[in-house]
Amino acid sequence: MADGKRLIGHAGAVLLRRCADRTGLTQALAKVLPSSTAADWRERAGVLVQLAIAITLGAANLSEAEQLQLHHRPLFGSAASDATARRTLSALDEATLIKIAKVRARVRRHVWSLLRLRPGGFPGWSWRASG
């Protein structure tokens, strides 16, 4: 019985994060974003994915994104501060944005190829060109 206890808002965040991870988006982003071995370094790919999820859930600024991440801490671990998010975004120069666009396109092609292999495609979506 659903009693309304122990529920977490924005349950779709889990699906979005798992989708990013399982399709290879998070890992592919990690390869094109700056990294470090410093103990306090936040993985930039994870920060970007979490920011995208926060925007999807309605965050309109970095402070709201941080609050949403804090809300989802039991699912995704510690939140990236708005200062970390700012540093991540400010490091995205033109060359890095081009690399990110290529990563997104490659992952998108991969997902569509998986959907084409699935018998019946993806329920509820019409991805085939009519003609």
mmCIF file of the C-alpha atoms, coordinates in Angstrom:
data_MODEL
# 
_entry.id   MODEL 
# 
loop_
_atom_site.group_PDB 
_atom_site.id 
_atom_site.type_symbol 
_atom_site.label_atom_id 
_atom_site.label_alt_id 
_atom_site.label_comp_id 
_atom_site.label_asym_id 
_atom_site.label_entity_id 
_atom_site.label_seq_id 
_atom_site.pdbx_PDB_ins_code 
_atom_site.Cartn_x 
_atom_site.Cartn_y 
_atom_site.Cartn_z 
_atom_site.occupancy 
_atom_site.B_iso_or_equiv 
_atom_site.pdbx_formal_charge 
_atom_site.auth_seq_id 
_atom_site.auth_comp_id 
_atom_site.auth_asym_id 
_atom_site.auth_atom_id 
_atom_site.pdbx_PDB_model_num 
ATOM 1   C CA . MET A 1 1   ? 0.000  0.000  0.000   1.00 0.00 ? 1   MET A CA 1 
ATOM 2   C CA . ALA A 1 2   ? 1.281  3.482  -0.825  1.00 0.00 ? 2   ALA A CA 1 
ATOM 3   C CA . ASP A 1 3   ? 1.420  5.407  2.415   1.00 0.00 ? 3   ASP A CA 1 
ATOM 4   C CA . GLY A 1 4   ? 3.407  8.412  1.156   1.00 0.00 ? 4   GLY A CA 1 
ATOM 5   C CA . LYS A 1 5   ? 6.372  7.658  3.433   1.00 0.00 ? 5   LYS A CA 1 
ATOM 6   C CA . ARG A 1 6   ? 9.970  7.256  2.328   1.00 0.00 ? 6   ARG A CA 1 
ATOM 7   C CA . LEU A 1 7   ? 9.217  8.678  -1.111  1.00 0.00 ? 7   LEU A CA 1 
ATOM 8   C CA . ILE A 1 8   ? 11.564 10.946 -3.004  1.00 0.00 ? 8   ILE A CA 1 
ATOM 9   C CA . GLY A 1 9   ? 10.400 13.755 -5.217  1.00 0.00 ? 9   GLY A CA 1 
ATOM 10  C CA . HIS A 1 10  ? 11.417 13.888 -8.832  1.00 0.00 ? 10  HIS A CA 1 
ATOM 11  C CA . ALA A 1 11  ? 11.783 10.132 -9.181  1.00 0.00 ? 11  ALA A CA 1 
ATOM 12  C CA . GLY A 1 12  ? 12.439 10.640 -12.900 1.00 0.00 ? 12  GLY A CA 1 
ATOM 13  C CA . ALA A 1 13  ? 15.883 11.953 -11.983 1.00 0.00 ? 13  ALA A CA 1 
ATOM 14  C CA . VAL A 1 14  ? 16.982 8.374  -11.379 1.00 0.00 ? 14  VAL A CA 1 
ATOM 15  C CA . LEU A 1 15  ? 15.923 7.371  -14.889 1.00 0.00 ? 15  LEU A CA 1 
ATOM 16  C CA . LEU A 1 16  ? 17.700 10.343 -16.437 1.00 0.00 ? 16  LEU A CA 1 
ATOM 17  C CA . ARG A 1 17  ? 20.952 9.634  -14.586 1.00 0.00 ? 17  ARG A CA 1 
ATOM 18  C CA . ARG A 1 18  ? 20.830 5.910  -15.351 1.00 0.00 ? 18  ARG A CA 1 
ATOM 19  C CA . CYS A 1 19  ? 20.124 6.696  -18.995 1.00 0.00 ? 19  CYS A CA 1 
ATOM 20  C CA . ALA A 1 20  ? 23.151 9.008  -19.172 1.00 0.00 ? 20  ALA A CA 1 
ATOM 21  C CA . ASP A 1 21  ? 25.335 6.396  -17.501 1.00 0.00 ? 21  ASP A CA 1 
ATOM 22  C CA . ARG A 1 22  ? 24.080 3.314  -19.366 1.00 0.00 ? 22  ARG A CA 1 
ATOM 23  C CA . THR A 1 23  ? 24.186 4.903  -22.813 1.00 0.00 ? 23  THR A CA 1 
ATOM 24  C CA . GLY A 1 24  ? 27.802 5.924  -22.240 1.00 0.00 ? 24  GLY A CA 1 
ATOM 25  C CA . LEU A 1 25  ? 27.153 9.670  -22.160 1.00 0.00 ? 25  LEU A CA 1 
ATOM 26  C CA . THR A 1 26  ? 28.690 10.245 -18.728 1.00 0.00 ? 26  THR A CA 1 
ATOM 27  C CA . GLN A 1 27  ? 31.791 8.211  -19.547 1.00 0.00 ? 27  GLN A CA 1 
ATOM 28  C CA . ALA A 1 28  ? 32.210 9.838  -22.982 1.00 0.00 ? 28  ALA A CA 1 
ATOM 29  C CA . LEU A 1 29  ? 31.913 13.319 -21.439 1.00 0.00 ? 29  LEU A CA 1 
ATOM 30  C CA . ALA A 1 30  ? 34.564 12.394 -18.882 1.00 0.00 ? 30  ALA A CA 1 
ATOM 31  C CA . LYS A 1 31  ? 37.001 11.770 -21.738 1.00 0.00 ? 31  LYS A CA 1 
ATOM 32  C CA . VAL A 1 32  ? 36.629 15.282 -23.202 1.00 0.00 ? 32  VAL A CA 1 
ATOM 33  C CA . LEU A 1 33  ? 36.361 17.348 -20.003 1.00 0.00 ? 33  LEU A CA 1 
ATOM 34  C CA . PRO A 1 34  ? 39.227 18.435 -17.745 1.00 0.00 ? 34  PRO A CA 1 
ATOM 35  C CA . SER A 1 35  ? 40.198 15.968 -15.035 1.00 0.00 ? 35  SER A CA 1 
ATOM 36  C CA . SER A 1 36  ? 42.498 15.803 -12.055 1.00 0.00 ? 36  SER A CA 1 
ATOM 37  C CA . THR A 1 37  ? 43.755 13.343 -9.472  1.00 0.00 ? 37  THR A CA 1 
ATOM 38  C CA . ALA A 1 38  ? 43.393 15.873 -6.644  1.00 0.00 ? 38  ALA A CA 1 
ATOM 39  C CA . ALA A 1 39  ? 41.449 14.481 -3.678  1.00 0.00 ? 39  ALA A CA 1 
ATOM 40  C CA . ASP A 1 40  ? 38.847 17.258 -3.704  1.00 0.00 ? 40  ASP A CA 1 
ATOM 41  C CA . TRP A 1 41  ? 38.310 17.215 -7.496  1.00 0.00 ? 41  TRP A CA 1 
ATOM 42  C CA . ARG A 1 42  ? 34.717 16.733 -8.684  1.00 0.00 ? 42  ARG A CA 1 
ATOM 43  C CA . GLU A 1 43  ? 34.348 14.713 -11.871 1.00 0.00 ? 43  GLU A CA 1 
ATOM 44  C CA . ARG A 1 44  ? 33.187 17.319 -14.413 1.00 0.00 ? 44  ARG A CA 1 
ATOM 45  C CA . ALA A 1 45  ? 31.105 14.864 -16.453 1.00 0.00 ? 45  ALA A CA 1 
ATOM 46  C CA . GLY A 1 46  ? 29.045 14.012 -13.387 1.00 0.00 ? 46  GLY A CA 1 
ATOM 47  C CA . VAL A 1 47  ? 28.613 17.696 -12.606 1.00 0.00 ? 47  VAL A CA 1 
ATOM 48  C CA . LEU A 1 48  ? 27.339 18.414 -16.137 1.00 0.00 ? 48  LEU A CA 1 
ATOM 49  C CA . VAL A 1 49  ? 24.965 15.445 -16.108 1.00 0.00 ? 49  VAL A CA 1 
ATOM 50  C CA . GLN A 1 50  ? 23.580 16.470 -12.725 1.00 0.00 ? 50  GLN A CA 1 
ATOM 51  C CA . LEU A 1 51  ? 23.156 20.070 -13.936 1.00 0.00 ? 51  LEU A CA 1 
ATOM 52  C CA . ALA A 1 52  ? 21.247 18.825 -16.988 1.00 0.00 ? 52  ALA A CA 1 
ATOM 53  C CA . ILE A 1 53  ? 18.994 16.751 -14.739 1.00 0.00 ? 53  ILE A CA 1 
ATOM 54  C CA . ALA A 1 54  ? 18.417 19.716 -12.416 1.00 0.00 ? 54  ALA A CA 1 
ATOM 55  C CA . ILE A 1 55  ? 17.442 21.904 -15.379 1.00 0.00 ? 55  ILE A CA 1 
ATOM 56  C CA . THR A 1 56  ? 15.058 19.183 -16.568 1.00 0.00 ? 56  THR A CA 1 
ATOM 57  C CA . LEU A 1 57  ? 13.502 19.146 -13.091 1.00 0.00 ? 57  LEU A CA 1 
ATOM 58  C CA . GLY A 1 58  ? 12.993 22.906 -13.197 1.00 0.00 ? 58  GLY A CA 1 
ATOM 59  C CA . ALA A 1 59  ? 16.133 24.509 -11.756 1.00 0.00 ? 59  ALA A CA 1 
ATOM 60  C CA . ALA A 1 60  ? 16.476 28.035 -13.112 1.00 0.00 ? 60  ALA A CA 1 
ATOM 61  C CA . ASN A 1 61  ? 19.887 28.869 -11.624 1.00 0.00 ? 61  ASN A CA 1 
ATOM 62  C CA . LEU A 1 62  ? 22.907 27.183 -10.053 1.00 0.00 ? 62  LEU A CA 1 
ATOM 63  C CA . SER A 1 63  ? 21.629 27.654 -6.518  1.00 0.00 ? 63  SER A CA 1 
ATOM 64  C CA . GLU A 1 64  ? 18.404 25.822 -7.382  1.00 0.00 ? 64  GLU A CA 1 
ATOM 65  C CA . ALA A 1 65  ? 20.427 23.109 -9.125  1.00 0.00 ? 65  ALA A CA 1 
ATOM 66  C CA . GLU A 1 66  ? 22.492 22.645 -5.973  1.00 0.00 ? 66  GLU A CA 1 
ATOM 67  C CA . GLN A 1 67  ? 19.321 22.397 -3.872  1.00 0.00 ? 67  GLN A CA 1 
ATOM 68  C CA . LEU A 1 68  ? 17.877 19.736 -6.173  1.00 0.00 ? 68  LEU A CA 1 
ATOM 69  C CA . GLN A 1 69  ? 21.139 17.803 -5.971  1.00 0.00 ? 69  GLN A CA 1 
ATOM 70  C CA . LEU A 1 70  ? 21.032 18.014 -2.178  1.00 0.00 ? 70  LEU A CA 1 
ATOM 71  C CA . HIS A 1 71  ? 17.498 16.642 -2.322  1.00 0.00 ? 71  HIS A CA 1 
ATOM 72  C CA . HIS A 1 72  ? 18.756 13.688 -4.382  1.00 0.00 ? 72  HIS A CA 1 
ATOM 73  C CA . ARG A 1 73  ? 21.880 13.094 -2.292  1.00 0.00 ? 73  ARG A CA 1 
ATOM 74  C CA . PRO A 1 74  ? 20.690 9.613  -1.174  1.00 0.00 ? 74  PRO A CA 1 
ATOM 75  C CA . LEU A 1 75  ? 20.593 8.576  -4.830  1.00 0.00 ? 75  LEU A CA 1 
ATOM 76  C CA . PHE A 1 76  ? 23.599 10.311 -6.368  1.00 0.00 ? 76  PHE A CA 1 
ATOM 77  C CA . GLY A 1 77  ? 25.925 11.157 -3.488  1.00 0.00 ? 77  GLY A CA 1 
ATOM 78  C CA . SER A 1 78  ? 27.151 14.578 -2.490  1.00 0.00 ? 78  SER A CA 1 
ATOM 79  C CA . ALA A 1 79  ? 25.996 17.566 -4.501  1.00 0.00 ? 79  ALA A CA 1 
ATOM 80  C CA . ALA A 1 80  ? 28.312 19.768 -6.497  1.00 0.00 ? 80  ALA A CA 1 
ATOM 81  C CA . SER A 1 81  ? 28.276 23.236 -4.986  1.00 0.00 ? 81  SER A CA 1 
ATOM 82  C CA . ASP A 1 82  ? 27.168 26.140 -7.119  1.00 0.00 ? 82  ASP A CA 1 
ATOM 83  C CA . ALA A 1 83  ? 30.825 27.289 -7.065  1.00 0.00 ? 83  ALA A CA 1 
ATOM 84  C CA . THR A 1 84  ? 31.929 23.936 -8.531  1.00 0.00 ? 84  THR A CA 1 
ATOM 85  C CA . ALA A 1 85  ? 29.176 24.148 -11.133 1.00 0.00 ? 85  ALA A CA 1 
ATOM 86  C CA . ARG A 1 86  ? 30.321 27.689 -12.031 1.00 0.00 ? 86  ARG A CA 1 
ATOM 87  C CA . ARG A 1 87  ? 33.923 26.567 -12.421 1.00 0.00 ? 87  ARG A CA 1 
ATOM 88  C CA . THR A 1 88  ? 32.793 23.632 -14.553 1.00 0.00 ? 88  THR A CA 1 
ATOM 89  C CA . LEU A 1 89  ? 30.703 25.841 -16.832 1.00 0.00 ? 89  LEU A CA 1 
ATOM 90  C CA . SER A 1 90  ? 33.325 28.591 -17.085 1.00 0.00 ? 90  SER A CA 1 
ATOM 91  C CA . ALA A 1 91  ? 35.896 26.022 -18.247 1.00 0.00 ? 91  ALA A CA 1 
ATOM 92  C CA . LEU A 1 92  ? 33.762 25.127 -21.272 1.00 0.00 ? 92  LEU A CA 1 
ATOM 93  C CA . ASP A 1 93  ? 35.590 26.926 -24.041 1.00 0.00 ? 93  ASP A CA 1 
ATOM 94  C CA . GLU A 1 94  ? 34.666 26.692 -27.728 1.00 0.00 ? 94  GLU A CA 1 
ATOM 95  C CA . ALA A 1 95  ? 36.885 23.677 -28.359 1.00 0.00 ? 95  ALA A CA 1 
ATOM 96  C CA . THR A 1 96  ? 35.381 21.775 -25.420 1.00 0.00 ? 96  THR A CA 1 
ATOM 97  C CA . LEU A 1 97  ? 31.828 22.656 -26.500 1.00 0.00 ? 97  LEU A CA 1 
ATOM 98  C CA . ILE A 1 98  ? 32.577 21.212 -29.937 1.00 0.00 ? 98  ILE A CA 1 
ATOM 99  C CA . LYS A 1 99  ? 33.861 18.012 -28.308 1.00 0.00 ? 99  LYS A CA 1 
ATOM 100 C CA . ILE A 1 100 ? 30.714 17.822 -26.152 1.00 0.00 ? 100 ILE A CA 1 
ATOM 101 C CA . ALA A 1 101 ? 28.519 18.247 -29.234 1.00 0.00 ? 101 ALA A CA 1 
ATOM 102 C CA . LYS A 1 102 ? 30.372 15.394 -30.952 1.00 0.00 ? 102 LYS A CA 1 
ATOM 103 C CA . VAL A 1 103 ? 29.961 13.180 -27.871 1.00 0.00 ? 103 VAL A CA 1 
ATOM 104 C CA . ARG A 1 104 ? 26.237 13.918 -27.715 1.00 0.00 ? 104 ARG A CA 1 
ATOM 105 C CA . ALA A 1 105 ? 25.815 13.140 -31.417 1.00 0.00 ? 105 ALA A CA 1 
ATOM 106 C CA . ARG A 1 106 ? 27.736 9.861  -31.117 1.00 0.00 ? 106 ARG A CA 1 
ATOM 107 C CA . VAL A 1 107 ? 25.717 8.750  -28.070 1.00 0.00 ? 107 VAL A CA 1 
ATOM 108 C CA . ARG A 1 108 ? 22.456 9.781  -29.747 1.00 0.00 ? 108 ARG A CA 1 
ATOM 109 C CA . ARG A 1 109 ? 23.347 7.662  -32.831 1.00 0.00 ? 109 ARG A CA 1 
ATOM 110 C CA . HIS A 1 110 ? 24.159 4.747  -30.536 1.00 0.00 ? 110 HIS A CA 1 
ATOM 111 C CA . VAL A 1 111 ? 20.808 5.018  -28.734 1.00 0.00 ? 111 VAL A CA 1 
ATOM 112 C CA . TRP A 1 112 ? 18.877 5.181  -32.013 1.00 0.00 ? 112 TRP A CA 1 
ATOM 113 C CA . SER A 1 113 ? 20.743 2.134  -33.307 1.00 0.00 ? 113 SER A CA 1 
ATOM 114 C CA . LEU A 1 114 ? 19.776 0.246  -30.134 1.00 0.00 ? 114 LEU A CA 1 
ATOM 115 C CA . LEU A 1 115 ? 16.153 1.258  -30.609 1.00 0.00 ? 115 LEU A CA 1 
ATOM 116 C CA . ARG A 1 116 ? 16.219 0.026  -34.209 1.00 0.00 ? 116 ARG A CA 1 
ATOM 117 C CA . LEU A 1 117 ? 17.448 -3.367 -32.990 1.00 0.00 ? 117 LEU A CA 1 
ATOM 118 C CA . ARG A 1 118 ? 14.627 -3.641 -30.489 1.00 0.00 ? 118 ARG A CA 1 
ATOM 119 C CA . PRO A 1 119 ? 11.688 -5.670 -31.845 1.00 0.00 ? 119 PRO A CA 1 
ATOM 120 C CA . GLY A 1 120 ? 8.848  -3.205 -32.320 1.00 0.00 ? 120 GLY A CA 1 
ATOM 121 C CA . GLY A 1 121 ? 11.081 -0.187 -31.663 1.00 0.00 ? 121 GLY A CA 1 
ATOM 122 C CA . PHE A 1 122 ? 10.332 1.788  -28.540 1.00 0.00 ? 122 PHE A CA 1 
ATOM 123 C CA . PRO A 1 123 ? 6.717  1.630  -27.337 1.00 0.00 ? 123 PRO A CA 1 
ATOM 124 C CA . GLY A 1 124 ? 4.875  4.896  -27.839 1.00 0.00 ? 124 GLY A CA 1 
ATOM 125 C CA . TRP A 1 125 ? 7.487  6.485  -30.109 1.00 0.00 ? 125 TRP A CA 1 
ATOM 126 C CA . SER A 1 126 ? 7.322  6.565  -33.848 1.00 0.00 ? 126 SER A CA 1 
ATOM 127 C CA . TRP A 1 127 ? 10.934 6.876  -34.933 1.00 0.00 ? 127 TRP A CA 1 
ATOM 128 C CA . ARG A 1 128 ? 10.649 5.342  -38.354 1.00 0.00 ? 128 ARG A CA 1 
ATOM 129 C CA . ALA A 1 129 ? 10.344 7.677  -41.285 1.00 0.00 ? 129 ALA A CA 1 
ATOM 130 C CA . SER A 1 130 ? 7.069  7.203  -43.052 1.00 0.00 ? 130 SER A CA 1 
ATOM 131 C CA . GLY A 1 131 ? 7.191  7.059  -46.769 1.00 0.00 ? 131 GLY A CA 1 
# 
